[in-house]
Amino acid sequence: MKYSQEAAISEITARGARIRKQRQKSRTKILSGATLALAALLMTALASLGPAPSVESFGDAYGALLLGEKSGGYVLVAVAAFALAAAITILVIRHREKKRDK
């Protein structure tokens, strides 16, 4: 026999750790890329809306800034970004729960 049982078990454990580490790095790269792409998409959506309404046009009522005619697109982008972030969070939580159940 080439290896003792303890040496074989330690080699298997070490290989398993290396494989898990590679998968974790791969997932991190994928999530980083997706985050960068979503940030670029969000910036593009905000840039396409044009300049934001000025605070001076509403006086002291800062809360009224979101009630202006030109702010509908900004509110839509904010709601879409929140919904997307919530969906991603739910998917990550479900993935962790499935991984933990295995």
MIRO-982330 format. One record per residue: y, x, z of N, C-alpha, C in turn. Coordinates in steps of 0.05 Angstrom, whole numbers, plus 5000, padded with zeros to 4 digits. Layout:
! MIRO-982330
YXZYXZYXZ/...
This chain:
! MIRO-982330
497750175000500050005000502550185000/504350114983506750284980508650255003/509050015013510849965035509349855059/510449895082509349755106510549475106/509449295122510449025122513349015132/514049165151516849165162518749265141/517949475126519649585105520049385082/517949235075518049035054519948815063/519648725088521348505098524348595098/524848835107527648935108528748965079/527049045060527949065032528548785021/526948595026527348325017529948205029/530348255055532748165068535248295057/535148545051537348695040538048585012/535948534996536448434969537648154970/536547994988537647724992540647735000/541347915017544147945025545848035001/544848214985546348294961546748064941/544647914938544847684919546847484929/546747414955548647224967551547324964/551947594969554547704966555647684938/553847734918554647714890555447424883/553847234892554446954887557146874900/557646974924560146914938562447024922/562247274912564347394896564847234871/562647144858562946994834564346724839/563546594860564846334867567846374874/568446594887571146654894572846704869/571746844850573146894824573546624810/571546454809571846204795573946024809/573946014835575945854849578745974846/578946234846581546364842582646294814/580946314794581746244767582545954764/581045784777581645494776584345434790/584745574812587345534827589645634810/589345864797591445964780592045774757/589845674745590245484722591645224731/590845124755592144874765595044924772/595645164783598345224790600045244764/598945364743600345384718600845104706/598744934708599044664698601144504713/601244544740603244414756606044514748/606344774745608944884737609844784710/607944764691608544664665609444374666/608044214682608743934685611543904697/612144054717614744044729616944144710/616344344694618344454675618844254653/616844104646617243904624618943674632/619343634658621043404667624043464665/624743714663627543774661628643834689/631343864690632543934716632243704736/632043774761631843584783634443444787/634543194797637043064803638443214825/641043234823642643384843643043224869/643143364891643543244917646343134919/648243264906651043184908651542894898/649942814878650242544867649442324886/648042394907647142194926648642204953/650442394955652042414979650442505003/650742375025649342445050646542325052/645842155034643242015035641142185021/640042385034638142565021635542425015/634742225030632342075025632541914999/634941844991635441694967634941854942/634642114945634142294922631742204906/629642114919627242024905627441754893/629641614898630041344887631641344861/632541584853634041604828632341544804/633741494781632341424756630741664745/631841904749630542144737628342264754/627842164777625942294796623142174794/622641984777620041854775617842054766/618542234748616642434739615842624761/617742704777617242884799615342754820/615842504825614142354844611242334832/611142274806608542254793606942514794/608242744789606943004790606043064819/607742994838607043044866604542884875/604442634867602242454874599642554859/599942634834597642734819596542994832/598443174840597543424853596143374879/597243184895595943114920593142994916/592942824896590342694891588242904881/589143094865587443304855586543484878/588443554896587743724919585743584938/586143324942584343174959581543164946/581443124920578843114907577343384909/578843594905577643864907576643914935/578243834955577443864983574843714989/574643474979572243314984569843434970/570143544946567943674932567043924947/568844074957568144324972566644244998/567544045012566243955037563443865031/563143705010560443605003558543834995/559644034980558044264973557144414997/558844455017558144595041556044445057/556244175058554344015072551544025059/551544015032548944045018547744315022/549444525022548444795026547344825054/548644705074547744725101545144565105/544744345091542244185093539844335082/540344515063538044665051537144855072/
